[in-house]
Amino acid sequence: MGKASFVIRRSLQLVATFWAVGTVLFFLFRLMPGNPTSFVISPQMTPEARQRIIESYGLDEPMHVQYVKFLENVLTLDFGQSFHSNAPVQEVIMTYLPNTLVLMLTAFVIAYFFGITLGVLSGWYRGSRFERSTVITALLARSVPSFWVGLMVLWVFGATFNVIPMAGMTSPGVEHTSFIGMITSIDFVTHLAAPALVLAYYFMGYPLLIMRSSMLEVLSEDFIDVCRAKGLSERTIMFKHAARNALLPIVTAAAIALGYAVGGSVLIETVFAWPGIGREMVRAVLRRDFPVAQGTFMVLAATIILLNFVADLAYGYLDPRVTYD
Amino acid sequence: MAEESNRVRRRSFLKATTAGGLAGMTALAGCSGGDQSGDGTEGDSAGGDSTETSGGDTTESEGSSSGSSLPTYTYVNNSQSYNPPRHDAINLIARQFNDIGMDVEVDTLEWGTLFNRVSVEYDYSFSTWHTFFTIDPVLELSSTMHSSNTGQGDGNFSGYENPDVDELLDGYMSEPDEQARVDMVHETQKILMEDVPQMPITHMPAAAIYNKNQTGNWQGELSLGFNSYWTMVNLEMKNGEDTLKGYWPETLSTMNVLGHNDENKHTYQFTVMYDTLLRLDNEGQLNPDVSLATDWNRVDETTMEYTIRTDHSWHDGEDLTAEDVAFTYNYIAENEVPLFSVQANYIEGAEVVDDSTVRINMSQALGPFNTMVATQVPIIPQHKWESRSNPSQANIQEPVGSGPLMFDYWNKGSEFGLKKFEDHFAPVSFEQRFWRIIPEASTVWELLKNGELNYEPFGRIDRSLNENQDHEAIGTVFQPATSFWHFTPNQRQDGLDDPVLRKAAVNSIPRTPIVEQILFGFPQKGFNIVSPAFGPLHTEDVTRYEESKEKARSRLEEAGYSWNDNDVLQAPSGN
């Protein structure tokens, strides 16, 4: 099978997967116990007023009618209006998603840069004190709850030494004319540092451990001996030959991690009062705000599905031995 | 002395509130009338056991176990993470119920599920949450206690029906004479506290928690406590501070004053962004000095006239006129705005009499029109709203009101800012007010102490408050509030339609340990569905229920209940 037919086949699978995810989400939220109007409606409202609200959200219609409308809306990328804010779901997503992406991508880049580098080195220096300490660090990073690390960072560097801001993306009262203007300001970077580093610390363990074990596998292969026999320097062998060949598993891991990054980190967003999409997703689910919950989960699912697809394609580019059969 | 003996040592108490704490629970002197010999120490469980056992033995020997079994009851509980103190309190109460022979299981549910189970499906036996009463207790009681509201989701989730109460509630609403209304609401309380369809476990306080180096003169008001309009216009700033800096744990949802869902976070903003015809002061009196209307008059049973200020304007500079006021009332009635559906039910229409006078015609007589309607309906600008056909679903980004604070900015999810409206007739003393969205409580306390925040509008009553209230930078003011933790039995379930069983349950509620230990002594023990905060509307002359499991047992025994060999409560024969 050629690359073109692979892309077509996978694209069709993407559509089917996306439909399945949307359908599951639609019914899952409606099968959840709890009535969305309980959260929208003031206890003081008269029964007639309650009924009008239920009708205005289309919640009085049969399930299959709601489902067909939902599919129609998804096809036009219209996820409806939030039950709570009355704002279009796209507006809700576009308000919170960029904040999350800045935080998560910053953490992701830091984590994968240091994780991969330390993974290469620990694989290369197997059995050394350095390897043991990096492995322990990686395991700690994955084991210690990130919210606890976040709270400790706030307590030590925020409350005690007062060197980091304790909450939010910007200082109180600071307004920016544009999103780009905000994220390039010193004030924003100061607020970004602590949550991004805490998240990076948590993320870092995964690429580090994968890279290390992948390196160990590659280092046992014959071509490494050939490289040495050719008289190449250790650094060249380590980074140019061994590390490049060990990168393949990282691509899959990174694609999935990037996908999940779109969902944000509820705990970190909560601890650092970061206005991200993760908190908004949880809030929407807890309040049965179906349109926002569906919209945000659909975006998350779409990102993961697409990035997996991209990872599949990248395999062939990174390793010509991979075929599309 | 009784109070002292009711106290439970903390360790044994905590043990009791966990699943494995059965032994510790029997040491809860607070639920056995305070007359047990044990002193409630941790090692005293044997003493507690023996007290309970002997009581049970006595009852068993005297009671006939020929009655029918009562069903297993379900006490729905919120999760520990949602509200830790209430979760512990419900577990504690359920265990006390088991101690008097009721078969009670606790079902812990996610909040949305719980609320729906109770308020819509009526699928529960006992429920508890924090009830917020509004400006007039009868408004709430008409929803929760009137027999016309027992349909699904209509408000009367206890299933209580009493024609006498219906008549009193209806009479109160239409009675124009204030003293007659007071008498009616007193009578209503007496009946309700005798029938116990609902019982307050604790009367929660309104709390002003603030940085005392930056703010002062916190005066609360009846319905919105220390987040009220009255509080804001009387607040004093200190040491050159000109910004009131607050927080809220979750983001605001909307800037639509007619389209929010009555959550406090929105009400606290809109109450200072929009004027209402009348305002209450901290004595609960209508105060023309801080109101849009400087005078008012009941023309007849169904007609009110208000004299409004003619020198006031909207935040965008347009004049606020009598036409705006009449438009507001007509608009809410014509559009059947759900948020104000109760008020809209009483509004026939409004008309402008002259430049300073507005007449409001009621569709049916409403005695407390001023408190239930004139203090509640926000006056909105005609030039902004007349083109909006679906007001409750309008997506508004920059609201225009006429209150003492005007919209400044809204960084969604992060921060919401208001600034002083210089031309207001009751100006605030600060230049701006912002709320940051900070979900983490420990962060809030650090910011309060270091002055980055200077007030705590959420009013958390919890361990953190207990630990931080004595800090040199923290000031607190407490006053009775209208809200309470309610205990509500579902009368649709077998046995719970019997007032005797409900009263016995109330006798068993361990209010002392809940107040003293779970809530660190901040609230008062609950005793009346109409809180003392309501002033003249409240009466002390209601049936009081002793906090005693022995009293509960003797009450049941006198009514013909019995216990089987396993000490399980049996309904009276013939029931």
Chai-1 contact restraints between the chains, C-beta under 6 A:
chainA,res_idxA,chainB,res_idxB,connection_type,confidence,min_distance_angstrom,max_distance_angstrom,comment,restraint_id
A,P33,B,T113,contact,1.0,0.0,6.0,A-B,restraint_1
A,G34,B,G112,contact,1.0,0.0,6.0,A-B,restraint_2
A,G34,B,T113,contact,1.0,0.0,6.0,A-B,restraint_3
A,G34,B,N116,contact,1.0,0.0,6.0,A-B,restraint_4
A,N35,B,N116,contact,1.0,0.0,6.0,A-B,restraint_5
A,N35,B,V120,contact,1.0,0.0,6.0,A-B,restraint_6
A,S38,B,F115,contact,1.0,0.0,6.0,A-B,restraint_7
A,S38,B,N116,contact,1.0,0.0,6.0,A-B,restraint_8
A,V40,B,N261,contact,1.0,0.0,6.0,A-B,restraint_9
A,S42,B,N261,contact,1.0,0.0,6.0,A-B,restraint_10
A,S42,B,D262,contact,1.0,0.0,6.0,A-B,restraint_11
A,S42,B,L339,contact,1.0,0.0,6.0,A-B,restraint_12
A,Q44,B,V342,contact,1.0,0.0,6.0,A-B,restraint_13
A,M45,B,P338,contact,1.0,0.0,6.0,A-B,restraint_14
A,M45,B,S341,contact,1.0,0.0,6.0,A-B,restraint_15
A,T46,B,S341,contact,1.0,0.0,6.0,A-B,restraint_16
A,P47,B,D154,contact,1.0,0.0,6.0,A-B,restraint_17
A,A49,B,P338,contact,1.0,0.0,6.0,A-B,restraint_18
A,A49,B,S341,contact,1.0,0.0,6.0,A-B,restraint_19
A,I53,B,P338,contact,1.0,0.0,6.0,A-B,restraint_20
A,H84,B,S253,contact,1.0,0.0,6.0,A-B,restraint_21
A,S85,B,S253,contact,1.0,0.0,6.0,A-B,restraint_22
A,S85,B,T254,contact,1.0,0.0,6.0,A-B,restraint_23
A,N86,B,Q393,contact,1.0,0.0,6.0,A-B,restraint_24
A,N86,B,N395,contact,1.0,0.0,6.0,A-B,restraint_25
A,A87,B,N395,contact,1.0,0.0,6.0,A-B,restraint_26
A,T95,B,K412,contact,1.0,0.0,6.0,A-B,restraint_27
A,Y96,B,G413,contact,1.0,0.0,6.0,A-B,restraint_28
A,A159,B,E446,contact,1.0,0.0,6.0,A-B,restraint_29
A,M166,B,T443,contact,1.0,0.0,6.0,A-B,restraint_30
A,A167,B,I438,contact,1.0,0.0,6.0,A-B,restraint_31
A,A167,B,T443,contact,1.0,0.0,6.0,A-B,restraint_32
A,G168,B,S414,contact,1.0,0.0,6.0,A-B,restraint_33
A,G168,B,R436,contact,1.0,0.0,6.0,A-B,restraint_34
A,P172,B,F434,contact,1.0,0.0,6.0,A-B,restraint_35
A,E175,B,Y409,contact,1.0,0.0,6.0,A-B,restraint_36
A,T270,B,P439,contact,1.0,0.0,6.0,A-B,restraint_37
A,V271,B,E440,contact,1.0,0.0,6.0,A-B,restraint_38
A,A273,B,I438,contact,1.0,0.0,6.0,A-B,restraint_39
A,P275,B,G413,contact,1.0,0.0,6.0,A-B,restraint_40
A,P275,B,S414,contact,1.0,0.0,6.0,A-B,restraint_41
A,R288,B,G112,contact,1.0,0.0,6.0,A-B,restraint_42
